[in-house]
Each structure stands twice: as C-alpha cells, then as structure tokens.
Amino acid sequence: MTSSMAEARGSAGRLLVAGFLTAIAVATSGCMTRPQAPDAVPAQKSDNSVWSGRLALRVESEPPDAYSAAFDLRGNAESGEIRLTSPLGSTIALVTWSPQSAQWQQGDDVVIRPTLRELTAAMSGTPLPIEAMFDWLKGQANDHAPGWQADLSRHADGRIIARRLQPLPRAELRLVFEP
C-alpha cells in the first residue's frame, strides 16, 4: 500500500470510527426517508434507486477496523454515488462510480481507482459489495458479490446483515433503512 493510500485509509478510518462512536450515542434515533433522486446522477436506466439509512462495517483485519455512518445511496450498480454522513449530518465522504472509474472524496482528498471494488478495498481493507446493496435493499439475493452472503430475513423490518467469510479478512456489513 502506498503512503498516500495508507494516509487516506487511516484518515477515513479515524473519521468513520468517530462517526461510529457518535452513532452509538444516537443509535436508534431519527427517521430515515427515501429522498428524491438529485439531478446530479443522470438516469441511465429505469432501475435507478435512492436509499437512505445507516450502515456499520466491521473488518477483522490486523488491527480490526469498525466504521459506521448514515448513507444515501443513489443510482445503480453501473453508476451512482453513496454519500456517508456523520450522525450530525456532516459529510464524511462521497463515493461515486461509473463504468470508467470510481472515486472517494473526503474534503479536499480524492482517491481514484479503475473500479468500485478496487476503491472500496483500498479505503476499507476489503472490497465492499456496494453494487449488490441495490439488490439487497430491494429484498433480492445477489450472487455477484464474491464471498458475501446477505441475510435478508429482516428486510421487511429495514435490516440487512451481510457477511464475508472468504477470502480473508472477514467482514460484516449491517444496514438499517426504510423498506
């Protein structure tokens, strides 16, 4: 990992961990809604979606990492964005992707990778199944997230747990949203 990647990941990790600690204090407060899609994400397909809620990620790396944030997920698996915010509403990071590339923006810091999978691996220590989240949030299984298994049994309650056992590091992603 290059020095700038390590610094970006470390900075992102510290902010997300701070958000996680704050989120614990206000864990179940707030009401999540599905806002209207902004004009910033062009409608390329009829399956564009907008989802809002909270997410928590635990990665069993050395040392273990834990992240938590509110999220707004817009677009589709091919192009879209996910905005991560603190419980107080300030933007932690904005992740955007298209068929050409994926970008993580945190303040003035920007990290770009050829794919969303490569970007999320660089920033969190494991490739995250953001593309699969669109199907999971609709209550549909998705076999295109290598190593990830989603428990959709509480989808009607607005809760999803996805776990990755292989390849290492193991990870767990929890989503709370308005169904």
C-alpha positions as CSV (number, residue, x, y, z in Angstrom):
1,M,0.0,0.0,0.0
2,T,1.4,3.4,-0.9
3,S,1.9,6.1,1.7
4,S,-0.9,8.2,0.3
5,M,-3.3,5.2,0.3
6,A,-2.4,4.4,3.8
7,E,-2.8,8.0,4.9
8,A,-6.2,8.3,3.1
9,R,-7.4,5.0,4.6
10,G,-6.1,6.0,8.1
11,S,-7.8,9.4,7.8
12,A,-11.0,7.8,6.5
13,G,-10.9,5.2,9.2
14,R,-10.5,7.8,12.0
15,L,-13.4,9.8,10.8
16,L,-15.6,6.8,10.3
17,V,-14.7,5.4,13.8
18,A,-15.5,8.8,15.3
19,G,-18.8,8.7,13.4
20,F,-19.3,5.2,14.8
21,L,-18.8,6.3,18.4
22,T,-21.2,9.2,17.9
23,A,-23.7,6.8,16.2
24,I,-23.7,4.6,19.3
25,A,-24.9,7.5,21.3
26,V,-27.8,8.1,19.0
27,A,-28.1,4.6,17.8
28,T,-31.8,4.2,17.1
29,S,-32.9,7.8,16.9
30,G,-34.0,9.5,13.8
31,C,-36.3,8.7,10.9
32,M,-34.9,7.6,7.6
33,T,-36.6,8.6,4.4
34,R,-36.1,7.9,0.7
35,P,-35.4,11.3,-0.8
36,Q,-36.0,12.2,-4.4
37,A,-33.0,11.5,-6.7
38,P,-31.0,14.6,-7.4
39,D,-30.3,15.9,-10.9
40,A,-26.6,15.2,-10.3
41,V,-27.0,11.5,-11.1
42,P,-28.3,11.1,-14.6
43,A,-31.0,8.5,-15.2
44,Q,-29.3,5.9,-17.4
45,K,-31.7,3.1,-16.7
46,S,-35.1,2.6,-15.2
47,D,-33.6,0.8,-12.2
48,N,-32.0,3.9,-10.7
49,S,-32.7,3.8,-6.9
50,V,-32.4,6.1,-3.9
51,W,-31.9,4.6,-0.5
52,S,-31.1,6.2,2.9
53,G,-30.2,4.7,6.2
54,R,-27.3,3.8,8.4
55,L,-24.5,1.3,7.9
56,A,-21.9,-0.3,10.1
57,L,-18.9,-2.2,8.8
58,R,-16.6,-4.4,10.8
59,V,-13.4,-5.7,9.2
60,E,-11.5,-8.4,11.0
61,S,-8.1,-7.1,9.9
62,E,-5.0,-6.5,11.9
63,P,-5.8,-4.3,13.7
64,P,-9.6,-4.7,13.4
65,D,-11.5,-1.8,11.9
66,A,-15.0,-0.7,12.5
67,Y,-16.9,2.0,10.6
68,S,-20.4,3.5,10.9
69,A,-22.2,6.3,9.1
70,A,-25.5,7.4,7.7
71,F,-25.7,6.7,4.0
72,D,-27.6,8.0,0.9
73,L,-27.2,5.5,-2.0
74,R,-28.2,6.7,-5.4
75,G,-28.0,5.3,-8.9
76,N,-27.5,1.7,-9.9
77,A,-24.7,-0.9,-9.9
78,E,-23.2,0.7,-13.1
79,S,-23.1,4.3,-12.0
80,G,-24.1,6.1,-8.9
81,E,-22.9,7.6,-5.6
82,I,-23.0,6.8,-1.9
83,R,-22.7,9.8,0.5
84,L,-21.6,8.9,4.0
85,T,-22.5,11.3,6.8
86,S,-22.0,11.6,10.5
87,P,-25.0,11.5,12.9
88,L,-24.8,15.3,13.0
89,G,-25.2,15.4,9.2
90,S,-21.8,16.5,8.0
91,T,-20.4,14.6,5.0
92,I,-17.7,12.1,5.9
93,A,-17.1,11.0,2.3
94,L,-18.7,10.9,-1.1
95,V,-18.0,7.8,-3.3
96,T,-19.0,8.0,-7.0
97,W,-18.6,5.4,-9.7
98,S,-19.2,4.9,-13.4
99,P,-18.1,2.3,-15.9
100,Q,-14.9,4.4,-16.3
101,S,-13.7,4.7,-12.7
102,A,-14.6,5.1,-9.0
103,Q,-13.7,8.0,-6.8
104,W,-13.6,8.6,-3.0
105,Q,-13.7,12.2,-2.0
106,Q,-13.2,13.3,1.6
107,G,-12.8,17.0,1.9
108,D,-10.0,18.0,-0.4
109,D,-8.6,14.5,-0.5
110,V,-9.6,12.4,-3.6
111,V,-8.7,8.7,-4.3
112,I,-9.5,7.3,-7.7
113,R,-9.4,3.7,-8.8
114,P,-10.4,1.9,-12.0
115,T,-13.3,0.0,-10.3
116,L,-15.6,0.4,-7.3
117,R,-14.3,-2.9,-6.0
118,E,-10.7,-1.7,-6.0
119,L,-11.6,1.6,-4.5
120,T,-13.5,0.1,-1.5
121,A,-10.7,-2.4,-0.9
122,A,-8.2,0.4,-0.8
123,M,-10.3,2.5,1.6
124,S,-11.7,-0.1,3.9
125,G,-9.3,-3.0,3.7
126,T,-11.8,-5.3,2.0
127,P,-13.8,-5.0,-1.3
128,L,-17.3,-3.9,-0.3
129,P,-20.4,-5.1,-2.1
130,I,-21.9,-1.7,-2.9
131,E,-23.3,-2.9,-6.3
132,A,-25.0,-5.8,-4.5
133,M,-26.5,-3.4,-2.0
134,F,-29.0,-2.2,-4.6
135,D,-30.5,-5.7,-4.9
136,W,-30.3,-6.4,-1.2
137,L,-32.2,-3.2,-0.4
138,K,-34.9,-4.4,-2.8
139,G,-35.0,-7.7,-0.9
140,Q,-33.4,-9.6,-3.7
141,A,-30.4,-12.0,-3.4
142,N,-27.3,-11.1,-5.4
143,D,-24.7,-13.7,-6.4
144,H,-22.4,-11.1,-7.8
145,A,-20.7,-10.1,-4.6
146,P,-17.8,-12.7,-4.3
147,G,-17.7,-14.2,-0.8
148,W,-20.6,-12.1,0.6
149,Q,-23.7,-13.7,2.0
150,A,-26.7,-11.5,2.8
151,D,-29.2,-12.3,5.4
152,L,-32.4,-10.8,4.1
153,S,-34.8,-12.4,6.7
154,R,-35.4,-9.0,8.3
155,H,-35.6,-7.0,5.1
156,A,-39.3,-6.1,5.8
157,D,-38.1,-4.5,9.1
158,G,-35.5,-2.5,7.2
159,R,-32.5,-4.5,8.4
160,I,-29.9,-6.5,6.4
161,I,-26.7,-8.2,7.6
162,A,-24.1,-9.3,5.0
163,R,-21.1,-11.3,6.0
164,R,-17.9,-12.2,4.1
165,L,-16.1,-15.2,5.4
166,Q,-13.7,-15.8,2.5
167,P,-11.3,-14.5,1.3
168,L,-9.9,-13.0,4.4
169,P,-10.2,-10.6,6.1
170,R,-13.7,-11.5,7.3
171,A,-16.2,-8.6,7.3
172,E,-19.7,-7.9,8.4
173,L,-21.9,-5.1,7.0
174,R,-25.1,-4.1,8.7
175,L,-27.7,-1.9,7.0
176,V,-30.7,-0.2,8.6
177,F,-33.0,1.5,6.1
178,E,-36.6,2.4,5.4
179,P,-38.1,-0.6,3.4
